Amino acid sequence: MNLHWLIRAKRWAQNPPSAARVKLVFTIIAACIAIGLIEHYVGWPEWATAERIPRVPK
């Protein structure tokens, strides 16, 4: 760990984020986990799958 990250950690410890910011971060993490679980157990919808465009030979 370099000195830059230690200084950032010190500043974060002196001025911790607000409760609203912590709730926002946990909400985003929970949404990502929920999307991952839905994809794992239900599957990915066909309309959300990108189609590969075939390359044209030169």
C-alpha positions as CSV (number, residue, x, y, z in Angstrom):
1,M,0.0,0.0,0.0
2,N,1.5,3.3,-1.0
3,L,1.4,6.6,0.9
4,H,-1.4,8.0,-1.2
5,W,-3.9,5.4,-0.1
6,L,-2.8,5.7,3.6
7,I,-3.5,9.5,3.4
8,R,-6.9,8.9,1.9
9,A,-7.7,6.4,4.6
10,K,-6.7,8.9,7.3
11,R,-8.9,11.6,5.7
12,W,-11.8,9.2,5.4
13,A,-11.4,8.2,9.1
14,Q,-11.4,11.9,10.2
15,N,-14.4,12.8,8.0
16,P,-16.5,9.6,7.5
17,P,-19.3,9.6,4.9
18,S,-22.8,10.6,5.9
19,A,-25.5,8.0,6.7
20,A,-27.3,8.9,3.4
21,R,-24.1,8.1,1.4
22,V,-23.6,4.8,3.1
23,K,-27.3,3.9,2.4
24,L,-26.9,4.8,-1.2
25,V,-23.8,2.6,-1.6
26,F,-25.4,-0.3,0.1
27,T,-28.5,0.1,-2.1
28,I,-26.4,0.0,-5.2
29,I,-24.6,-3.0,-4.1
30,A,-27.9,-4.8,-3.2
31,A,-29.3,-3.9,-6.6
32,C,-26.2,-5.4,-8.3
33,I,-26.4,-8.6,-6.3
34,A,-30.2,-8.9,-7.0
35,I,-29.5,-8.5,-10.8
36,G,-26.8,-11.2,-10.6
37,L,-29.0,-13.6,-8.7
38,I,-31.9,-13.1,-11.1
39,E,-29.6,-13.7,-14.0
40,H,-28.2,-16.8,-12.4
41,Y,-31.5,-18.4,-11.4
42,V,-33.9,-17.1,-14.1
43,G,-31.6,-16.5,-17.0
44,W,-30.8,-13.5,-19.2
45,P,-33.6,-12.3,-21.4
46,E,-33.2,-12.7,-25.2
47,W,-34.0,-9.0,-25.9
48,A,-31.1,-7.9,-23.7
49,T,-28.5,-10.1,-25.5
50,A,-26.2,-8.3,-27.9
51,E,-25.9,-9.8,-31.3
52,R,-22.5,-10.2,-32.9
53,I,-22.0,-8.4,-36.2
54,P,-20.2,-10.6,-38.7
55,R,-16.9,-9.1,-39.9
56,V,-16.7,-8.6,-43.6
57,P,-13.5,-10.0,-45.1
58,K,-11.3,-7.5,-46.8
